[in-house]
């Protein structure tokens, strides 16, 4: 049962910053066709399984958003989003750093679980809206 432990920062509704352990299974123990993300949030055990890391991260983010918690990782940045091809290849752990009006290139790829502090971390809806605007800008 191989997994990677990653420290992930969370910003709570009251502004408190905590660092939590995220377990990343690129092959879920019970189904190797899926990835699995697990986090213990103060005794609340969160677990999300999906076909890609990005989709599992979105599920985790949705759960955190309902608790008014913002996760600080590249996969939650306003201008980071995977291409459909990136999602279908591998485990969907890489996504593009997007700039309006510019095609995304291989050198623009980032690990969604890393944290570049100069990014703006946003809700899932804000990120999806930016992605749609970006798609229109490169048309």
Number of C-alpha atoms within 10 A of each C-alpha: 8 10 15 12 13 14 16 17 17 18 16 16 12 8 10 9 15 12 14 17 15 21 18 21 21 23 19 20 14 9 10 12 14 19 23 24 22 18 19 13 13 7 7 8 9 15 15 19 21 18 20 23 27 24 20 22 24 18 19 19 20 17 14 19 17 9 11 14 20 22 27 23 22 25 32 26 24 22 24 27 25 23 15 10 9 18 19 12 12 13 20 23 21 24 24 23 21 21 16 15 13 12 14 18 10 9 8 14 18 20 16 23 21 14 20 15 11 7 16 14 22 18 18 18 11 15 19 16 13 19 21 11 14 19 15 11 13 12 9
